[in-house]
């Protein structure tokens, strides 16, 4: 396979129409303007103060060194209602060497396997098809298609993560995806029957270039799918901790549909998912492609968003005041527990946990340490708070009284792994959208009947 640098950047893509858009030429080109429509950003969604990059884990030997902090301030565009952050660090510096590996979550592995089975059946994928995943990470999803003898190709900017996928036999282009990369891949015969982008849309500061790449690389009758955190659920669940610098934007179906349509694509189906506290899986096709009829679920979800208030600016600007109560309640509970001599630790070192801990101002004096399954995080310190990260076995060694689950979207998986904490009377809690103690029975966890202790 030729290196993409050898491909002429302005090569025409076969069979793809020329799409005229109304996007301003300077859209997203300067700080303080909407990354999609170019409108000046004037309205605050959430101001979480100064924090470090959430995935910038600190090596233990660098404990006494400084680390950069940046404003963690999310805005909402007054014109298109896209929630977004300003770009303080380039994607190259954030993602070229990355600490997140998807395969350390059993929940995400099951989710990927189920999605592969469903997509194969629904779209008739076989050995003559090509599945392209943008941000393929360590191959956690594409390996399922390989097992079915369906050809795949991954795109992944983090070379260290891409190498793990290659070890699984997955061909990977190590590049940031956009129009340029898409044209290069198309020239190599890599136009796709199915394109997948799971939990990556939020990581893209140039959303117009990113989506244009899908138009370029997708075959005329191809399907593009995107999974991303639903801003409706973010607001409803006060999930402010999903806001961090590596996430440049947060979408509703309403805003994402506008972005797709500006690039010659349209939504034909949508699914609401439970992953990451509430996500959407959006199915898109080329404009005018009737091979994939539009589902009634599209109009139904757009109406649900309208009824919730996602078309009203006030719904977004009220969010900042809601999350302060979450902070006050959580700090009150943790401080009182420490005064009583309780030993508090945490489970997980996710990016969301780092947002929460830094916004709350929590350090090792309250949460002694955290544990994580990923060896790529163990032995490091959490950014900003400098809480040490250990292997999960540390819990059995130290027998803490309270375990704060920072990766709350994986609560059942985590409790199943370390349920022995209950043996010495230990408790599991989550802190958002309120302080909750997680009951020890599977029945209570699955039905959501956790005791509100705030």
C-alpha positions in Angstrom: 0.0 0.0 0.0 1.3 3.4 -0.9 1.9 6.0 1.8 -0.7 8.7 1.8 2.0 11.3 1.3 2.6 9.9 -2.2 -1.0 10.6 -3.2 -1.9 13.9 -4.9 -4.0 15.9 -2.5 -6.4 17.4 -5.0 -7.2 14.2 -6.8 -10.9 13.9 -7.8 -12.9 11.2 -6.0 -14.7 8.9 -8.5 -18.6 8.9 -8.5 -18.9 11.6 -5.8 -21.0 14.7 -6.7 -19.7 18.2 -6.1 -21.6 19.5 -3.1 -22.1 23.3 -2.7 -22.4 24.4 0.9 -23.3 27.6 2.7 -20.5 27.3 5.2 -18.5 30.6 5.6 -15.0 30.4 4.3 -13.6 31.4 7.7 -15.9 29.0 9.7 -13.9 27.7 12.7 -10.7 29.5 11.5 -10.3 31.6 14.6 -10.7 31.3 18.3 -14.0 32.6 19.7 -16.2 31.5 16.7 -18.4 28.5 16.1 -16.5 25.6 14.6 -19.4 24.8 12.3 -21.1 28.1 11.3 -18.6 30.7 12.2 -20.9 32.7 14.6 -19.0 34.4 17.4 -19.3 32.5 20.7 -20.9 34.6 23.4 -23.0 32.2 25.5 -21.6 30.0 28.3 -22.7 26.4 28.7 -20.4 25.5 31.6 -17.3 27.1 33.1 -15.3 24.6 35.0 -12.3 26.7 35.7 -8.7 26.0 34.9 -7.7 22.3 34.5 -5.0 20.3 32.8 -5.6 18.1 29.8 -7.7 15.2 31.1 -5.6 12.4 29.5 -2.2 14.0 30.3 -1.3 11.5 33.0 1.8 12.4 35.0 4.7 10.0 35.3 5.5 9.3 38.9 9.0 10.7 38.4 7.6 14.0 37.2 5.5 14.5 40.4 7.4 17.7 41.4 7.2 19.2 37.9 4.7 21.8 36.7 1.9 20.9 34.2 0.0 23.3 32.0 -3.6 24.3 32.9 -6.1 25.7 30.5 -9.6 27.2 30.8 -12.2 24.5 30.6 -15.0 26.7 29.4 -17.8 25.3 27.2 -19.9 27.6 25.0 -23.1 27.2 23.0 -23.4 28.8 19.6 -26.3 31.3 19.6 -27.0 30.4 16.0 -26.7 26.7 15.4 -26.8 25.6 19.2 -23.6 23.5 18.9 -22.0 23.1 22.3 -18.2 23.5 22.0 -14.9 24.4 23.6 -12.2 26.6 22.2 -9.0 24.9 21.0 -6.2 25.4 23.4 -4.1 22.4 22.4 -3.7 20.9 18.9 -5.1 17.4 18.2 -1.5 16.4 17.2 -0.3 17.1 20.7 -3.3 15.5 22.3 -3.8 12.3 20.3 -0.5 11.4 18.6 0.5 9.4 21.6 -2.6 8.4 23.5 -3.2 6.7 26.8 -6.7 5.4 26.1 -7.1 1.8 24.9 -10.7 0.6 24.3 -10.0 -3.1 24.9 -9.7 -2.7 28.7 -13.4 -2.3 29.0 -15.5 -5.5 28.8 -18.6 -3.4 28.3 -17.2 -1.6 25.3 -16.0 -4.9 23.8 -19.5 -6.4 24.0 -20.9 -3.2 22.6 -18.6 -3.4 19.6 -19.2 -7.1 19.0 -23.0 -6.6 19.1 -22.7 -3.7 16.7 -20.6 -5.7 14.3 -23.2 -8.5 14.2 -26.1 -6.1 13.7 -24.4 -4.1 10.9 -23.3 -7.2 9.0 -26.9 -8.5 9.0 -28.6 -5.1 8.2 -26.3 -4.0 5.4 -25.4 -7.4 3.9 -21.7 -7.1 4.5 -19.5 -9.9 3.2 -16.0 -10.6 1.8 -16.6 -8.2 -1.1 -17.4 -5.3 1.3 -15.0 -2.8 3.0 -15.5 -1.5 6.5 -13.5 1.6 7.4 -13.4 2.8 11.0 -12.2 6.3 11.8 -10.4 6.4 15.1 -10.1 2.6 15.2 -8.1 2.7 18.5 -6.6 -0.7 19.3 -8.8 -2.6 16.9 -11.5 -3.5 19.5 -14.3 -3.1 16.9 -12.7 -4.0 13.5 -11.4 -7.4 14.8 -15.0 -8.5 14.9 -15.4 -7.9 11.2 -12.1 -9.7 10.5 -13.5 -12.8 12.3 -16.3 -12.7 9.7 -13.9 -12.5 6.8 -15.1 -8.9 6.0 -12.2 -6.7 4.8 -11.5 -3.7 7.0 -9.2 -0.7 7.2 -8.6 1.6 10.2 -7.6 5.2 10.6 -6.0 6.2 13.8 -3.8 9.2 14.6 -2.1 7.7 17.7 0.8 5.6 16.5 1.2 3.7 19.8 -2.5 2.6 19.7 -2.5 1.9 16.0 0.4 -0.6 16.5 -1.8 -2.7 18.7 -4.5 -2.8 16.0 -1.9 -3.8 13.4 -0.8 -6.7 15.6 -4.3 -8.0 15.2 -4.0 -8.0 11.4 -5.8 -4.7 10.9 -4.3 -2.4 8.2 -4.2 1.1 9.7 -3.5 4.5 8.2 -1.9 6.6 10.9 -3.3 10.0 10.1 -5.9 12.5 11.3 -9.0 11.9 9.2 -10.4 14.6 7.0 -10.9 15.5 3.4 -7.2 15.2 2.5 -6.8 11.8 4.1 -10.1 10.6 2.5 -9.0 11.6 -1.0 -5.7 9.8 -0.5 -7.5 6.6 0.7 -10.0 6.8 -2.1 -7.1 6.9 -4.6 -5.8 3.7 -3.0 -9.1 1.9 -3.6 -10.3 2.2 0.0 -13.8 3.7 -0.6 -16.1 2.2 2.0 -19.4 0.4 2.1 -19.6 1.1 5.8 -17.8 3.8 7.7 -17.9 3.9 11.4 -16.9 6.7 13.8 -17.6 5.8 17.4 -16.9 8.3 20.2 -14.6 10.4 18.0 -16.8 13.2 16.7 -16.4 15.1 20.0 -12.6 15.0 19.5 -12.6 16.9 16.2 -12.0 20.7 16.3 -12.5 21.0 12.5 -15.8 19.3 12.2 -16.4 20.5 8.6 -13.2 19.0 7.3 -13.9 15.8 9.2 -17.5 15.3 7.9 -16.4 16.2 4.4 -14.0 13.3 4.6 -16.9 10.9 5.0 -18.6 12.3 1.9 -15.4 11.8 -0.1 -14.7 8.2 1.0 -18.2 6.8 1.3 -19.4 4.8 -1.7 -22.5 6.1 -3.5 -24.7 3.5 -1.7 -22.6 3.3 1.4 -23.6 3.9 5.0 -21.8 6.1 7.6 -22.4 5.6 11.3 -21.5 7.9 14.1 -21.8 7.4 17.9 -21.5 10.3 20.3 -22.7 11.5 23.6 -26.1 13.0 23.4 -26.2 16.5 24.7 -29.8 16.0 25.9 -28.6 13.3 28.3 -25.6 15.4 29.3 -27.9 18.2 30.4 -30.6 15.9 31.9 -28.0 13.9 34.0 -25.9 17.0 34.8 -23.0 15.0 33.3 -20.6 17.9 33.3 -17.6 15.6 33.8 -17.9 14.5 30.2 -16.6 18.0 29.3 -12.9 18.1 28.9 -10.4 19.7 26.6 -10.0 16.6 24.4 -13.8 17.0 23.6 -14.2 19.9 21.3 -18.0 19.6 20.8 -21.2 18.0 22.0 -24.1 17.2 19.7 -27.8 16.8 19.5 -29.4 15.1 16.5 -30.6 18.5 15.5 -27.2 20.1 15.2 -25.5 17.0 13.8 -28.1 16.7 11.1 -27.3 20.3 10.0 -23.6 19.5 9.8 -24.1 16.4 7.7 -26.5 18.1 5.3 -23.9 20.9 4.8 -21.6 18.2 3.4 -24.0 16.3 1.2 -25.1 13.7 3.7 -28.3 13.1 5.6 -29.6 11.1 8.5 -31.8 8.1 7.7 -31.9 6.4 11.1 -30.9 6.9 14.7 -30.7 4.8 17.8 -30.6 5.9 21.4 -27.9 4.0 23.4 -27.0 3.7 27.0 -23.3 3.8 26.5 -21.4 6.7 28.1 -24.4 7.8 30.1 -26.6 8.2 27.0 -25.4 8.3 23.4 -26.8 8.4 19.8 -25.9 6.1 16.9 -26.6 8.1 13.8 -26.9 6.4 10.4 -26.2 8.6 7.4 -26.3 8.3 3.6 -25.5 10.5 0.6 -28.2 13.0 -0.1 -30.7 11.6 -2.5 -29.7 8.0 -2.0 -33.0 6.1 -1.6 -31.3 2.7 -1.0 -31.7 3.4 2.7 -35.2 4.8 3.5 -35.6 7.3 6.3 -36.8 5.8 9.6 -39.6 7.2 11.6 -37.2 7.3 14.5 -35.5 10.3 13.1 -38.5 12.6 13.3 -39.5 11.1 16.7 -36.1 12.0 18.2 -36.1 15.4 16.7 -39.5 16.0 18.3 -38.1 14.7 21.6 -35.3 17.1 21.5 -37.6 20.0 20.7 -39.9 19.1 23.6 -36.9 18.9 25.9 -35.9 22.4 24.9 -32.8 21.7 22.8 -33.9 24.3 20.2 -34.0 27.0 22.9 -30.8 28.8 23.9 -32.0 29.2 27.6 -31.9 25.4 28.0 -28.2 25.5 27.5 -27.3 28.7 29.4 -29.1 27.4 32.5 -26.8 24.4 32.7 -24.0 26.2 34.5 -26.0 26.9 37.6 -27.2 23.3 37.9 -23.8 21.8 38.2 -22.8 23.9 41.2 -25.2 22.0 43.4 -23.6 18.7 42.3 -20.3 20.0 43.5 -21.5 21.3 46.9 -23.4 18.0 47.7 -20.4 15.8 46.7 -17.9 17.8 48.7 -20.1 17.9 51.7 -20.5 14.1 51.7 -16.8 13.4 51.2 -15.5 15.9 53.7 -17.9 14.6 56.4 -16.8 11.0 55.6 -13.1 12.0 56.0 -13.9 13.8 59.3 -15.3 10.4 60.5 -12.0 8.7 59.7 -13.3 6.9 56.6 -10.7 5.8 54.1 -11.7 6.9 50.6 -10.3 5.7 47.3 -11.5 5.6 43.7 -11.9 3.2 40.9 -11.0 4.3 37.4 -8.8 6.9 35.8 -11.1 8.1 33.0 -10.9 11.6 31.5 -14.3 12.3 33.0 -13.0 11.6 36.4 -10.2 14.1 36.0 -12.7 16.8 35.0 -14.7 16.0 38.1 -11.8 15.9 40.6 -10.2 19.1 39.3 -13.5 21.0 39.3 -14.3 19.8 42.8 -10.7 20.5 44.0 -10.2 17.0 45.3 -6.7 15.6 45.9 -5.0 12.8 47.9 -6.1 14.3 51.2 -9.6 13.2 50.4 -9.2 10.4 47.8 -6.0 8.5 48.7 -5.5 6.8 45.4 -7.4 5.4 42.4 -7.1 2.0 40.6 -7.4 1.2 36.9 -7.1 -2.0 34.8 -5.0 -0.3 32.1 -1.3 -0.9 32.6 -0.7 2.2 30.5 -2.1 4.3 33.4 -0.8 2.4 36.4 2.2 4.0 38.1 1.2 7.5 36.9 -0.6 10.3 38.7 -3.9 11.9 37.7 -3.4 15.2 36.0 -3.9 18.2 38.2 -4.9 16.4 41.4 -1.8 14.1 41.4 -3.7 11.2 42.9 -1.7 8.0 42.3 -3.0 5.3 40.0 -2.6 1.6 41.0 -3.7 -1.8 39.8 -7.1 -3.0 41.1 -5.4 -5.4 43.5 -4.6 -2.4 45.7 -8.2 -2.4 46.9 -7.8 -5.8 48.6 -4.5 -4.8 50.1 -5.8 -1.6 51.8 -9.5 -2.4 52.4 -10.9 1.1 52.0 -14.3 2.1 53.5 -15.5 4.0 50.4 -14.7 3.4 46.7 -15.8 6.3 44.4 -16.5 5.0 41.0 -15.2 7.7 38.6 -16.0 5.7 35.4 -19.7 5.7 36.4 -20.8 4.6 32.9 -19.2 1.2 33.7 -20.5 0.8 37.2 -21.9 -2.7 36.8 -18.7 -4.0 35.2 -16.6 -2.5 37.9 -18.6 -3.8 40.8 -18.6 -7.3 39.2 -14.8 -7.2 39.0 -14.1 -6.0 42.6 -17.3 -7.1 44.5 -15.0 -8.4 47.2 -15.0 -4.8 48.6 -18.4 -5.7 50.2 -16.7 -8.4 52.2 -15.2 -6.0 54.7 -18.1 -3.6 54.7 -16.8 -1.3 52.0 -19.2 0.8 49.9 -19.3 1.9 46.3 -20.6 5.4 45.5 -20.9 7.7 42.5 -21.0 11.5 42.7 -23.0 12.6 39.7 -25.8 13.7 39.3 -26.0 13.2 43.0 -24.2 11.2 45.6 -25.4 7.6 45.4 -24.5 4.5 47.3 -24.6 1.4 44.9 -26.4 -1.5 46.5 -24.6 -4.8 46.6 -27.4 -6.8 44.8 -27.3 -7.2 41.0 -31.1 -6.7 41.0 -30.8 -3.2 42.5 -28.0 -2.1 40.2 -29.9 -3.2 37.1 -33.2 -1.6 38.1 -31.5 1.6 39.2 -32.8 1.4 42.8 -29.7 2.8 44.3 -30.0 4.6 47.6 -29.8 8.4 47.4 -27.6 9.4 50.3 -27.1 13.1 49.5 
